[in-house]
Amino acid sequence: MTKQKYGKPWLVDQDEFLRQILANAPQSILVLDRRGRSVFVNRVDPPTRLEDVIGKSIFKFIAPKFRPAFRRAFAHALLRGKVATIETMSNGPDRGWWENTMGPLRREGRVEAVISIAQPISERVRLDEAEKDLRRLRERFENVFNHSSDGMNVVDLDGRYLNVNPAYCRIVGYSKRELIGRKRFSDLTTPEHRSADMRRIRQMAKTGKSIVFEKSYKRRDGSIVPVLLTVFPLKDSSGRASSFGAIVRDLTERRRIEHQVYEAGAREQSRLGRDLHDGIGQYLTGIALMARSLQARLATLGLPAESREAARMSVAANAAVAQTRALAQGLIPTELNDGLRGALAVLASSSRTLFDASVTVACPDRLALGDPKVAVNLYRIAQEAVHNACRHGKARKISIRVAAGGKGSVTMWVLDDGAGLPRRVKPGLGLRTMAHRAQLLGGSLDIAARPRGGVSVVCRCSHALAD
């Protein structure tokens, strides 16, 4: 028995002490004979029994795919007397990853066996694979992000840019350095869209659902670009929105094509209007004159009943003439010489004829619009709003008001006293066309029920006036 320098004498048998160390070691420690059979193992995990391992070849416990590499590492330790480390997978239904470190076990200088220390690394391998998958996913995302033809951006909850791709920079005309950390998306949004943007952001933060809408950006050079946005929340580990991502598509080319289509439609409407006015209208006028002449002749011949019938024919023909002219004027508003104000005045007059509704117009005498299509689209929006109010809302009084604002903006209000909006509004062709015309102008359209009944239609567009 030996004594320690400090404390009580050492009272534990050294062999027992060694057995306790081996039994409690976190690794599996095996001694393999020269044929690879297990002659010692420190412990086994149930349901494996000690007799299932002792005397058995270690290679049967290795997955077939990894046996050749394990044999080479075993031979390296046995024949060369060197330490070898290899990662393997165990065989059987409960496969797991292990890191095996094998070294020579010598007696009197001769390698008699191999000692193998096996460390379970399944969790580490799983984490490594997950990290590799995440790295590959990140590389794919960055590849899509940087090479997408659509613009992409990420902003924080305050709207500050956190990341933008090259396509987004091309759309807005700013460099990545000028945007990240220095600009908010609202800085690039045209004024008429800012309040709507904030409503959408609050709605998305509340519902957690993505939204799709159209708006306009003001580019670095001051020009306006229409865009289609798909905005979605980016959530943290707790499931809360920590930022927002957006996919942005430049609609400039689509707007150009749409404008050409609308121009072709406008030309066709003008042709139809002229045909109604100069063709059918003239025929109806001739019929009305012939009926009046017939009435006079029948009265001269002493046929009062027939004369009254001819008079009724004349009245009906004149009514048809009036309606045809009203329709023709609605189809060719751009041919009016008084501009938007004159076209709206004709709309008010024709509405009184067609719907027996009182329509008032307040519009500047000389509204210097920068593009003729502004007047056409504003007129068409007003026309659709008036017709909806009369046909669906049974409105009796309608007000159309147009006003110029700051920075060349124009706002138009169409207010009616009709039945208002239904609880569930199903946008039909008319409402979609109105919204689309507003978007063609780079503007916005708001349709809402009025507090005291009726509907308000408000169209706002910036940079509509000539410089």
C-alpha positions, 0 to 999 in steps of 0.5 A: 500500500502506498501513501499519497503526499497529501490526504488519506492513503490510497485505498482503492485497488488499481485494477478496480479503479481502471475497470470503473474508468472504462465502465463510465467512459463516454466512448466505446473502447474495444480491443481487437485481435489480429483478425479483428475479433473483439476480445474486450469491450468496456460496455454495451448499450441495450438491447445489445448484450456483451456475448453478442460482441465478444469474440465476434468480428468487428466488421459485421457491426460496420455498414457494408459501404464503410467496411473497406475503409475500416479494414484499411484503417485497422491494417494501418494500426495493426501492421504499421503501428500507427494511429488511424481515425475514420468515420463510419456508420454502424450496421443494423436497423439503428444505424448511427455515425461513429468516429473510430480512432484505432491504435496499436496495442503492444506487448514486448514491442510487438503489436499484438492487438488493436485498441479502438475508441469509438465516439458517437457523432450522429448528432454532429453529422446531422448538424454538419449536413444541416449546415451544408444544406443551409449553405447550399440553400443560401447559395441558391437563394443568392444566385436567384436573388442576384440574377433575377430579372425581377427586383427584390428587396428586404426592409425592416419594420420601419421600411429601411432597406436591408438588402436589394438585388441588382434588378431592383437597383436598375428599376429605381435608379439607385445603387445598392450603397445609396439604398441600404441603411440610407433610404426607406421604401417610402422615400421612393414611393410617389405621394398618392400611394404612401398612405395606402402602402402603410395600410397594407403593411399594417394589414400584412403584419397583422395577418401574416399573409402576403399581398400583391398590388400595383403602385409607382416609384419615383426613380433617382432621376425624377421619372416615374416607373409603375411596378407590381409588388408581391410583399410578404413577411419574414418571420423570426424564430418566434413566428413574429414578422421581423422584416418584409421581403418584396418582389418588384416587377417593372410594368413600364413595357406592359403599360406601353403595350396596354396604352397602345391597346387602349389607344386602338380601343379609343380609335374604334370607339371614336369610329363607332361614335362618328358612325352613330352620329353621322350614320344612324343619327342622320337616318333617325333625323330623316325619319323624324322629319318625314314623320312630321311632314306626314303628320301635316299632310294627314291633318290637311286631308282631314285624317286626325287619328292618323295625324296623331299617330304620325305625331307620336312617330315623330316624337319617338324618332326625336327621342331616338335621335337624342339618345343616339347623340348622347351615346355618340358623345360618350364614345368620342369625348376626346373630339370635344374642343373644350377639354376635360371640362367640356367632356364632363359637361357633356357627360352631365348633360347626357346623364340627365337625358339617359338617367334623369339624374342631376349631375353637376361639374366643377372643373378648372376652365383651363386644366393644362394636362401634360398628356391627352390620355390623362383627360381620356382616362379621367373622363372614362373613370367619371363616366363609369362612376356616374353610370354605376351610380345611376344604374346600380345605386339609383342616384338622383344627384351626382357631383363631379369635381376636379382640382389641381394639387401640388407637384403637378397632381390632379384629383377627381371626386365623383360623389353620389347620393345613391344606395351606397355599396353592398356589404360584399363588393364583387369587383366587376369589369367596370370597377376593374377597368376604373382601377386599371385606368388609374394605374395607367396614369400612375395614380390610385383609385379609392371607392368607399361608402359615404357616411350619409349614403351614396358612394365616393370615387376618388382618383389621384394621379401625380405629375399629370399637369404639364410643366 
